[in-house]
């Protein structure tokens, strides 16, 4: 997903700035990241799902 400034995401979040992953935690406020990958845990397969 493309992030917007001032938007907060919850869940397992990895921030990718176009070159490298610059952060990721369970509750993050996104202000400058260009691309945000939100992974939702699968309780049965325990795999990430890109949204």
C-alpha positions, -999 to 999 in steps of 0.1 A, spaced: 0 0 0 11 36 -5 13 55 27 -1 89 34 15 114 58 -1 114 92 -16 80 89 -13 54 116 -11 17 110 -14 -12 135 -4 -48 132 30 -60 120 43 -32 98 74 -30 78 84 4 63 103 4 30 117 37 18 126 25 -17 160 12 -8 158 -7 25 135 -15 53 137 13 78 115 2 106 87 -21 118 68 -28 149 34 -36 163 21 0 163 36 27 142 28 62 131 39 67 95 49 102 85 76 99 58 76 64 45 68 60 8 58 24 9 43 4 37 38 -33 38 12 -45 62 14 -81 71 -15 -99 88 -7 -130 107 -23 -162 96 -33 -181 127 -31 -215 110 -2 -212 85 16 -183 103 24 -166 70 23 -130 62 -3 -116 38 6 -85 18 -22 -60 16 
